[in-house]
Amino acid sequence: MKGTHLGEFEELVLMTCALLINTAYSVTIGAEIESQTGRSVTLSTVHTALYRLEKKGFVESYMGGSTTERGGRKKRLYRITASGFDTLNQAKDLRQRMWSMMPEYKF
């Protein structure tokens, strides 16, 4: 299916949305990816990935409540969709299948 391929960073963002139930927004997603991978992540790359994932139907966004720490502004939160979860499972199954076929290497 064209348009449903996940790049590595999109997969990380999608998985992070699934992990951060009810708290996934660009800042928390970026922070979690940095924490788990040790990679530096910019908010613009997270926003771009979220936009693509939403366009593909893998995540959906909604407005959370306003907070005083944000000056009364609401956060745009993200949650994984059933289609997004299926896509993650397909990616995991493919990797596991290929790893199980990996020959033993002796270097």
Secondary structure by P-SEA (a helix, b strand, c coil): cccccccaaaaaaaaaaaaacccccaaaaaaaaaaaccccccaaaaaaaaaaaaaaccbbbbbccccccccccccbbbbbcaaaaaaaaaaaaaaaaaaaacccccc
